[in-house]
Amino acid sequence: MGSGHNVEHYFFDLHFGNEQVVDEEGVDHFDVGSAVYYGQRIADRIGRDSDYRSLTVHVRTFEGSLLAVVAASAGRGYEQLALMSR
């Protein structure tokens, strides 16, 4: 009765400065690209706050392997400045 789609479970740990928040719940995604994109979205959203610009998101597999380390997109800071100067 399944839809034929295999999903994998990924975790998104937050790192900023000497702090680390380990994702203990995780989220299901259909592929690695989708999981990394989700990690980028997390980094971009949290990285908008000037206190968390150094944030990186470590994307892990269910088995614990590190897939990617993503940081907030550089463009996010410029977008925020443009909005503030309006």
N, C-alpha and C positions, 0 to 999 in steps of 0.2 A: 503493500500500500504506500510505500515511500515514493517521493517525487523523483528519485533517482539522483538527487543532488547530494554530494558529500560535503559536509561542513567540518571545519576544524575549529578547535577552541584556542583562542589566543589571549595573552595577558599583556597589559599596558602599564608598566611601572614608570612612575614619575621620579625624575632626578633633578634637583636644583641645589646648587651649592653643595654643602655636605649633607643635605637631606635626601631621603629616599622614601617614597611611598610605594609599597608593593601591592600590586593588584592581585587580590586573592579570589576574585570572582571570574574575571575574564568575560569574553564575548565570542560568540560563534561567527565565523566568516566563511565564505565559500572558497576563498583562495588567499594566497600570501599578499597579492597586490591589494586586495580589499582591506586586509588587516593593516598593512603599512599605511594606506590612505587614511584609515580610521585613526591610526596613531598620529599622523600629520595633522588631522583635524583637531585632535586633543591638544597637541602642542600649539597650534595656531590660536585656539580659543583661550587657553590659559596664558600663553605668551603675550597676549594683548595687555595684560597687567604688567606695568613696569617693574613690579617686585619679582616677577617670575620670567623675565626675558631670557635668563640663562637656563630655563627648563629644557630638559630633553626627555623624550618618551622612549623607553626601551621596549620593543615589541618582542615577546617571547612566545614560543610554541607551548603546547600542553606539556611536552616532555621537558621543557625548560631551556631549549636552545634559543639563543639570541638571534633574531632575524634581522633587526634593524634598530638603529638609534636615530631618531628624528628630532629636529629642533624647530622652533617656530620659524615660519617663512620670513625672510628679511622684509618683504613687502608689507607685512602686517603692521610694522612700526610706522612705515610711511603712510599707510592708509589711516592710521589713528591720528597722526599729525595733521593730515589733510582735513580730517573731520573736525578736529579741535580748532583749526584756524578759520573755520567757516563763520 
